[in-house]
Amino acid sequence: MEMREASQEYFDDFAAILDFTYGHWKTAVVKAVTSLRLLDELDRLSLEKGSSPVLSDEIAESCGTNPEFTYRVLRAASVLFLVQEHESPARSFTITSRGTLLLEKSQGSARGIVLFEASFEHRSCWMHLEKCLKTGNKVVRDVFGEDNYFDAFAKENSQHKEFLKVFQQGMASVSEFDTRSILYSFDFSKFHEICDVGSGPGVLLKLILRKYPHIKGCISDLPRVLNEAVSIEPELQDRCKMEPCDFFEGVPRNYQTYMMKHILHDWNDENCIRILKNVRECAAPNATLLLLEYVLPGPSVPSFGKIFDLHMGLILASKERTEDEWKKLLTAANWKYIGYQDTISGQVSVIQAVKE
């Protein structure tokens, strides 16, 4: 075997590969300090001391964890810039701005997505990536014992009912991040009414209504979702309503604007076209469609969506799509593609189409 000449490039590349390989170590550290509330207790104890550093032994006592390993885990967390270790007093820490995003009390917390992505069930799906690579098939049955990912933990008699709460918290966490990015980046002021299809609790739509007082909205999802997950605050009740729908059958009729966030990436092309046709059939003349999804860039352009695409294939046998693929879907469903706008997070784009 020819030995690669040692150079700065060699050392940089090898270090990068080590960083990829050790990535699951970092995930474990982030999950541990989150799930065992080390950061929450560090923050609480520090505030009680006037924002002073807190000894790791105090955090261990408060959390019921091993004192020595608590220090070592917090020291490792400092490498990830979640906490800062101080020389005086020795073995003391304060939380960083990044670390506050994992606090239960924090608005816009990333806590939910950390606990979801680092869960045993979700990590197990990724352990089957090689099988998916060989067969091209999703691996949900290997992990959950069922073919349908959502049924596996949402059904009343599911053996994974506890995972349902983790899933819901994870989706709420990342949804809030996406929502903030969308509101920061995209101007909704030209719209006067929006029907949010497959909206879940309607977080995005309600924030749009708060920011744009002239807009009226409709939260639309399955009846069970509306009953269990949606509440409309009194100050929005004159501009926001709920209407049940199954987007495989139809959606609320005659709206000027329809919005779907991270819905179509759950489905294959055939199902996506069916959904898009149903929306078009119900839409008012000249209606606008907003799809909030990844738009994968071309070759050699980095995008986390190209990795997220594997996640969709593993659990749902679906995918993320390029601009050309979005164009083809919309054209097949008789929508006119207008274009798309990226948001500041890089996690979601706003794709626009119109009914002609």
C-alpha positions in Angstrom: 0.0 0.0 0.0 1.3 3.4 -1.0 1.7 5.6 2.0 0.2 9.1 1.6 2.7 11.8 2.1 2.3 13.6 5.4 1.2 17.2 4.8 -1.1 19.8 6.3 -3.9 18.5 4.1 -3.4 15.0 5.3 -3.6 16.0 8.9 -6.6 18.2 8.3 -8.5 15.5 6.4 -7.7 12.8 9.0 -8.8 15.1 11.8 -12.1 15.8 9.9 -12.7 12.0 9.6 -12.0 11.5 13.3 -14.5 14.3 14.0 -17.2 12.5 11.9 -16.4 9.2 13.5 -16.5 10.5 17.1 -19.8 12.4 16.4 -21.9 9.9 18.3 -19.7 10.6 21.4 -20.6 14.2 21.2 -24.3 13.3 20.8 -24.1 11.2 23.9 -22.6 14.1 25.9 -25.3 16.5 24.7 -28.0 14.1 25.5 -26.6 13.3 29.0 -26.3 16.9 30.2 -29.8 17.6 28.8 -31.8 14.5 29.9 -30.2 14.4 33.4 -30.8 18.2 33.7 -27.1 19.0 34.5 -27.4 22.2 32.6 -30.8 23.1 34.1 -29.4 22.7 37.6 -26.1 24.5 36.7 -28.2 27.5 35.5 -30.5 27.4 38.6 -27.6 27.2 41.1 -25.6 29.9 39.3 -28.5 32.3 39.3 -28.9 31.7 43.0 -25.3 32.8 43.4 -25.7 35.9 41.3 -24.5 34.2 38.1 -21.3 32.9 39.8 -19.6 29.6 38.8 -21.0 26.4 40.3 -18.9 23.5 41.6 -19.5 20.2 39.7 -20.0 18.5 43.1 -23.0 20.8 43.8 -24.5 19.9 40.4 -24.0 16.2 41.0 -25.7 16.5 44.4 -28.6 18.3 42.9 -29.0 15.9 40.0 -28.2 12.7 41.9 -25.3 11.8 39.6 -21.8 10.5 40.4 -19.6 13.5 41.4 -16.4 12.4 39.6 -18.1 11.6 36.4 -20.3 14.7 36.6 -17.1 16.8 36.5 -15.7 14.8 33.6 -18.9 15.0 31.5 -19.2 18.8 32.2 -15.5 19.2 31.2 -16.3 17.3 27.9 -19.4 19.6 27.5 -17.0 22.6 27.7 -15.3 21.3 24.5 -18.7 21.6 22.8 -19.0 25.2 24.2 -22.1 24.3 26.2 -20.5 25.3 29.5 -17.4 27.2 30.5 -15.0 25.7 33.1 -13.3 28.1 35.5 -9.9 27.9 37.2 -11.2 29.4 40.4 -12.8 27.8 42.2 -11.5 24.6 40.7 -14.0 22.3 38.9 -16.6 25.0 38.6 -18.7 25.9 35.6 -21.1 28.5 34.1 -23.5 27.9 31.3 -22.8 29.5 27.9 -25.3 31.1 25.4 -25.2 27.9 23.4 -25.9 25.8 26.5 -29.0 27.9 27.4 -30.6 26.5 24.2 -30.9 23.1 26.0 -32.6 24.5 29.1 -36.2 23.4 29.6 -37.3 27.0 30.4 -35.7 28.6 27.3 -38.0 29.9 24.6 -36.9 28.3 21.3 -35.1 25.5 23.2 -33.4 22.8 21.2 -34.0 20.3 24.1 -36.7 18.4 22.3 -34.8 17.7 19.1 -31.8 16.6 21.1 -33.8 14.0 23.1 -35.5 12.8 20.0 -32.5 12.4 17.8 -30.4 10.9 20.6 -33.1 8.4 21.6 -32.5 4.7 21.4 -35.2 4.2 18.8 -33.9 6.9 16.5 -30.3 6.0 16.8 -31.3 2.4 16.1 -32.8 3.4 12.7 -29.4 4.9 11.7 -27.6 1.8 12.7 -29.5 0.1 9.9 -28.3 2.5 7.2 -26.1 -0.2 5.5 -29.1 -2.5 5.2 -31.1 0.4 3.6 -28.2 1.0 1.3 -28.2 -2.6 0.1 -32.0 -3.0 -0.2 -33.2 0.5 -0.9 -36.0 -0.2 1.7 -36.8 1.7 4.9 -35.8 0.0 8.1 -38.7 0.9 10.4 -39.8 -2.8 10.9 -36.3 -3.7 12.1 -36.6 -1.1 14.9 -40.3 -0.9 15.7 -41.7 -4.2 14.4 -44.1 -2.4 12.1 -43.9 -1.0 8.6 -45.6 2.4 9.3 -43.3 4.7 11.3 -46.1 6.8 12.8 -48.4 3.8 13.6 -45.4 2.2 15.4 -45.7 4.6 18.3 -48.9 6.5 17.8 -51.4 3.6 18.0 -53.2 3.1 21.3 -51.7 -0.4 21.8 -48.2 0.5 20.7 -45.2 -0.9 22.6 -43.4 2.4 22.0 -46.0 4.8 23.5 -43.2 6.5 25.5 -41.4 7.4 22.2 -44.5 9.3 21.0 -43.9 12.0 23.6 -40.2 12.2 22.6 -41.2 12.4 19.0 -43.7 15.2 19.6 -41.3 17.2 21.7 -38.6 16.8 19.0 -40.9 17.9 16.2 -42.1 20.9 18.3 -38.5 21.9 19.0 -37.3 21.8 15.4 -40.6 23.3 14.2 -40.1 26.4 16.4 -36.6 26.8 15.0 -37.9 26.5 11.4 -40.7 28.9 12.2 -38.4 31.6 13.5 -36.2 31.2 10.4 -39.2 31.5 8.1 -40.7 34.5 9.8 -37.3 36.2 9.8 -36.6 35.6 6.1 -40.0 35.6 4.3 -42.5 38.5 3.9 -46.1 37.3 4.2 -47.6 40.8 4.1 -49.0 40.4 0.5 -51.3 37.5 1.7 -54.7 38.1 3.2 -55.7 34.6 4.2 -53.7 31.4 4.7 -54.9 27.8 5.1 -52.2 25.8 6.8 -52.7 22.2 5.7 -51.3 19.4 7.9 -50.5 22.1 10.4 -50.3 20.1 13.6 -50.7 22.5 16.4 -50.6 25.5 14.0 -47.5 27.1 15.5 -46.3 28.8 12.3 -49.7 30.1 11.2 -50.5 31.6 14.6 -47.1 33.4 14.7 -47.8 34.7 11.2 -51.2 36.0 12.3 -49.5 37.7 15.3 -46.9 39.4 13.1 -49.4 40.4 10.3 -52.7 41.6 11.9 -54.5 41.9 8.5 -54.1 38.1 7.7 -56.9 35.6 8.5 -56.0 31.9 8.8 -57.2 28.3 9.0 -55.5 25.5 10.9 -56.3 22.2 9.1 -55.4 18.7 9.9 -56.9 15.3 10.8 -59.8 15.6 13.3 -57.8 13.8 16.0 -54.9 16.2 15.7 -57.2 19.3 15.9 -58.9 17.8 19.0 -55.8 16.8 20.8 -53.1 19.4 19.7 -54.7 22.6 18.7 -55.9 25.5 20.8 -56.5 29.0 19.5 -55.8 31.8 21.9 -58.6 34.4 22.6 -56.7 37.2 20.8 -56.6 35.2 17.6 -60.1 33.7 17.6 -61.6 36.4 15.4 -59.0 35.7 12.7 -58.2 32.0 13.0 -60.4 28.9 12.8 -60.0 25.2 12.5 -61.2 22.9 9.7 -60.6 19.2 9.6 -59.2 17.5 6.5 -57.4 14.5 5.2 -55.2 15.9 2.4 -55.4 12.6 0.5 -59.2 13.2 0.1 -59.4 17.0 0.1 -58.7 20.3 2.0 -60.7 23.3 3.1 -62.1 25.0 0.0 -61.7 28.4 -1.7 -58.7 29.8 0.1 -56.4 32.2 -1.7 -53.3 30.8 -0.1 -52.4 27.3 1.0 -49.3 26.5 3.1 -47.7 23.1 3.9 -44.6 22.8 6.0 -42.5 19.6 5.9 -45.5 17.6 4.6 -44.5 16.5 1.1 -41.1 15.3 2.1 -42.9 12.5 4.0 -44.3 11.0 0.8 -43.2 9.4 -2.5 -43.9 11.2 -5.8 -47.2 9.5 -6.5 -48.7 10.5 -3.1 -47.2 14.0 -3.4 -49.0 14.5 -6.8 -52.2 13.2 -5.3 -52.0 15.7 -2.4 -51.1 18.6 -4.7 -53.9 17.8 -7.0 -56.4 17.8 -4.1 -55.2 21.1 -2.9 -55.4 22.6 -6.4 -59.0 21.3 -6.9 -60.1 22.9 -3.7 -58.2 26.2 -4.1 -59.7 29.5 -5.2 -58.9 30.8 -8.7 -55.4 32.1 -9.0 -54.5 30.8 -5.5 -50.9 30.7 -4.2 -49.3 27.6 -2.8 -46.4 27.8 -0.3 -44.4 24.7 0.3 -41.9 25.0 3.2 -39.3 22.3 2.4 -35.7 21.6 1.7 -34.5 22.5 -1.8 -31.4 20.5 -2.4 -28.6 22.3 -4.2 -26.6 20.9 -7.1 -23.4 18.7 -7.1 -20.6 19.7 -4.7 -22.8 22.3 -2.9 -22.9 21.5 0.8 -26.4 21.2 2.3 -27.5 19.4 5.5 -30.6 18.5 3.4 -28.5 15.9 1.6 -27.9 14.1 4.9 -31.5 14.7 6.1 -32.6 13.0 2.9 -31.1 9.7 4.3 -33.2 10.2 7.4 -36.4 10.3 5.3 -35.4 7.2 3.3 -34.6 5.2 6.4 -37.9 5.8 8.2 -40.4 6.7 5.5 -39.0 5.5 2.1 -39.4 9.2 1.1 -36.9 11.9 0.2 -35.8 15.5 0.0 -35.9 17.1 -3.5 -34.0 19.4 -5.8 -35.5 22.4 -7.5 -36.1 20.4 -10.7 -37.8 17.6 -8.8 -40.1 20.1 -7.1 -40.9 21.7 -10.5 -41.8 18.3 -11.9 -44.1 17.4 -9.0 -45.9 20.8 -9.2 -46.2 20.6 -13.0 -47.6 17.1 -12.8 -50.3 18.4 -10.4 -51.1 21.4 -12.7 -49.5 24.1 -10.5 -47.3 26.7 -12.1 -43.9 26.8 -10.4 -42.8 30.4 -9.5 -39.5 29.9 -7.6 -38.2 29.5 -4.1 -36.5 31.5 -1.4 -34.0 30.2 1.1 -34.3 31.1 4.8 -31.6 32.1 7.2 -31.4 28.7 8.9 -30.6 26.8 5.7 -33.0 24.1 7.0 -36.1 25.2 5.0 -37.0 27.1 1.8 -40.2 28.7 0.7 -41.3 27.3 -2.6 -44.1 29.2 -4.4 -46.5 28.1 -7.1 -49.8 29.4 -8.4 -53.0 28.0 -9.7 -53.8 29.1 -13.3 
